[in-house]
Amino acid sequence: MGSREGTMNVALGHFDFGPLIYGVIMFLGILVMWWKLTRGHWLSLVIDIAVFALVFKLHGGTMAGGFAAMVAALLAGMLLPLMLRR
C-alpha cells in the first residue's frame, strides 16, 4: 500500500479563471442589452449589437473573439451615445 500509483492528485494548484471571467462578461453584456431594450435606449442597443457582430466576425468566431466583442460592445454602448449627444 506504500505505492502512490493509481491515486489521483486533487490539489492541482492551478485553476483557469478564463471561463469564469468570460461568463461574467457575457452575463453583464446580456443584462445591459436587456436593460437598454426594456427602457427604450434604442441607439445604444443598436450600437452594442452592431459592434459585437462586427468584432466577433472579425475575430473569426473564437472564444477570444467573443470575449473581445463583448468588451468592445459594452464600452462602445456606454461611450458612443454620450459622444453623439454632444
C-alpha positions as CSV (number, residue, x, y, z in Angstrom):
1,M,0.0,0.0,0.0
2,G,3.0,2.3,0.0
3,S,2.8,2.8,-3.7
4,R,1.0,6.0,-4.9
5,E,0.3,4.6,-8.4
6,G,-3.4,4.9,-9.3
7,T,-4.2,7.7,-6.9
8,M,-5.4,11.0,-8.2
9,N,-3.9,14.3,-7.0
10,V,-7.0,16.5,-6.5
11,A,-5.0,19.5,-5.3
12,L,-3.7,20.6,-8.7
13,G,-2.6,24.1,-7.7
14,H,-3.9,25.6,-10.9
15,F,-7.3,27.0,-11.8
16,D,-8.2,28.7,-15.1
17,F,-10.3,31.7,-14.4
18,G,-10.8,32.4,-18.1
19,P,-14.2,30.7,-18.5
20,L,-15.5,32.3,-15.3
21,I,-14.5,35.8,-16.4
22,Y,-15.9,35.1,-19.8
23,G,-19.2,34.1,-18.3
24,V,-19.4,37.2,-16.1
25,I,-18.7,39.5,-19.0
26,M,-21.3,37.6,-21.1
27,F,-23.9,38.0,-18.3
28,L,-23.1,41.7,-18.0
29,G,-23.5,42.1,-21.7
30,I,-26.9,40.4,-21.8
31,L,-28.0,42.3,-18.7
32,V,-27.0,45.7,-20.2
33,M,-28.7,44.9,-23.5
34,W,-31.9,43.8,-21.7
35,W,-31.8,47.0,-19.6
36,K,-31.5,49.1,-22.8
37,L,-34.2,47.2,-24.6
38,T,-36.7,47.5,-21.7
39,R,-36.0,51.2,-21.2
40,G,-36.0,52.2,-24.9
41,H,-32.4,53.2,-25.3
42,W,-32.5,52.1,-29.0
43,L,-29.4,53.9,-30.3
44,S,-27.2,52.4,-27.6
45,L,-28.7,49.0,-28.1
46,V,-28.1,49.1,-31.8
47,I,-24.5,50.2,-31.2
48,D,-24.0,47.3,-28.8
49,I,-25.3,44.7,-31.3
50,A,-23.5,46.2,-34.3
51,V,-20.1,46.4,-32.5
52,F,-20.5,42.9,-31.1
53,A,-21.4,41.4,-34.5
54,L,-18.6,43.3,-36.3
55,V,-15.8,42.4,-33.8
56,F,-17.0,38.8,-33.4
57,K,-16.9,38.3,-37.1
58,L,-13.5,40.0,-37.5
59,H,-12.0,37.6,-34.9
60,G,-13.3,34.5,-36.6
61,G,-15.9,33.5,-34.0
62,T,-13.5,32.1,-31.5
63,M,-13.9,32.3,-27.7
64,A,-11.2,35.0,-27.5
65,G,-13.1,36.9,-30.3
66,G,-16.3,36.6,-28.4
67,F,-14.7,38.0,-25.3
68,A,-13.2,40.9,-27.2
69,A,-16.5,41.5,-28.9
70,M,-18.4,41.6,-25.6
71,V,-16.0,44.0,-24.0
72,A,-15.9,46.2,-27.1
73,A,-19.7,46.3,-27.3
74,L,-20.0,47.2,-23.6
75,L,-17.6,50.0,-24.0
76,A,-19.0,51.3,-27.3
77,G,-22.6,51.1,-26.0
78,M,-21.6,53.3,-23.0
79,L,-19.3,55.8,-24.7
80,L,-20.6,56.3,-28.3
81,P,-24.1,57.5,-27.3
82,L,-22.6,60.1,-25.0
83,M,-20.3,61.3,-27.7
84,L,-23.1,61.5,-30.2
85,R,-25.3,63.7,-27.9
86,R,-22.8,66.5,-27.7
